Amino acid sequence: MLKSKLVMAKVYLLAALVWLTYPLRDALVQFQVRTGLILGVNDFNKEERVAFETILEGFEDALVLSRNVSKYNTDSTGMERQSDIIWRPQPMIAQSHDGTDATANFDDNTGLAVPATLGYSKHSTAVLDAKELRDALVQGKLGEAARQKLASDINVAVMAIAALQGTLVVKRTAAATGYDDVALCEAIMNEQGVPDFERYLALSTRDYNGMASNLAAATRSFGNQKSDKAYERSYVGPVASFDTYKLDYARRLLLAGGGAGITMSTLDVAVNYYVPKAKSTATTGETSNVDNRYQTIAVSATANVTAGDCFTVAALNAVHHITKEDTGQLKTFRVIEVVDGTHLKISPPMITDQVSTDATAQYKNCVINTKAANSAIVFLNTVTAAANPFWQKDAIELLPGSYAIPTDAGVAVMRATTDQGIELVMQKFYDINTMKTKFRWDVFFGVVMKNPEMAGIMLFSQT
């Protein structure tokens, strides 16, 4: 009798343990399904996971340009609440004063910022039927193609920002030859106080190979590593403080349509100068941030002028951003937008000493040596050519974004993050009605030009 009771007690205890472990078991199963430790509905098999890792590795290797810009990781919740816009600070420039008495020198420091947006949402898709799925090679090729295109989208976004918003312009009247070309990019950066480290130059294939040809022919001494690489691999490498890269896609800048004769007034009364400010106040008393990268100026005409055009203004010289000394070189500007028949939106703004404020003392970037009512505007892009961008790393910022994709909605999801912070998401969904499986790959990111005076373009074969 006692033995029978012990047996029953063991049965009840075992049943209780089983009942108590059901929630734990369910939680474990759900965890395994979500992490891929076991297969669930529409989950990825082992071959697909290996393929995804291979794609991620190639994707990261292909992010050449985005690797050479600064990065800022955003908070997903905060970005959603801010419409995917965040204001990022520009480099601040300090002032110094003479003497030991600082009583009158405690002025306000104007900190500037620019709006950065998670504005690029790119995806690639594929559909395979039950027969095509038998061939794993097909899936691999589709994933490789998606990786290539999405990496290209990110690189193109970085290149476009550098080529369209960089304001330092180097104009060359001949084809690319080598050191002398890159040395001018170094000169314009040094003269204006751009940091002398982490500088990059991306050249179109033809311009890059032109420089490699110069290196190979100039030395004529095989056994020299620089010459050998230039001859065998069309390799240029570091030149005049820049790391150089070859582009297989380069944005072309059309010749300026605006002809000679366009002028602007540089007189004080014309108010074509700019005074930086961190915030603006509405008539209601509300304050908001100000984007100080741009300015609207009045000109004699805007006929045939287009966004992207490069120009100088007579007697308007660039200054060193820290010392404020005249460089003796004309300041270069870019057209951002044609506002109307007599107004252009340009970058950078013309911050001169025509008005004396704490902000102009900090951020002065040019000086007018001869003020006139009709200072000539001279366009630099006189021949359609590749816009070869160069920049300092802190000039451009990459903002990785992320999606909140549910993993328990019947769709298999894998995600991974590159060293640059870019998240690559792969999803798979099987449709029982058609026996077709849908695949998609996604990236979400933003690119912002924080300081257009720390980036620019070099144009070859101009008149």
Secondary structure, DSSP 8 states (H G I E B T S, - for coil): -HHHHHHHHHHHHHHHHHHHHHHHHHHHHHHHHHHTSS--TT---HHHHHHHHHHHHHHHHH-TTGGGSEE----HHHHHHTTTEEEEE--------SSS--GGG-------EEEEE--EEEEEEEEEETTGGG-HHHHHHHHHHHHHHHHHHHHHHHHHHHHHH--EEEE-SS---SHHHHHHHHHHHHHTT--SSSEEEEEEHHHHHHHHHHHHHHH--TT-HHHHHHHHH-----BTTEEEEEESS--EE------TT-EE--SGGGT-S----SEEE-TTS-EEE-BTT-EEEE-S--TT--TT-EEEETTEEEE-TTT--EEEEE--EEEEEEEETTEEEEES----SSS--HHHHHH--EEESS--TTEEEEES--S-EE-EEEEEGGGEEEEE------SSSS-EEEEEE-TT--EEEEEEEEETTTTEEEEEEEEEEEEEES-GGGEEEEE-S--
